[in-house]
Amino acid sequence: MGATSHIGFIIASYAGAAVVVAGLTAWVMLDFRAQKRNLSDLEQRGVTRRSVPPSSATLKQAREDA
């Protein structure tokens, strides 16, 4: 009883794993595009990110005005 008797199971397992990995990759790529689109929409509406301190935005605007 060698590996040749289980070759069908081995091939099916690798194929199943490949399908799962491809599905997860596609899901992540589609979600990335959706999140990027949502962020762009929010930025167009004027919503700012919390990671950018408001004082630095004001400082930058003051430098541009000067």
Protein Blocks (a to p, Z undefined) as FASTA:
>chain_A
ZZklmmmmmmmmmmmmmmmmmmmmmmmmmmmmmmmmmmmmmmmnopacfklcfklmmmmm
mmmmZZ
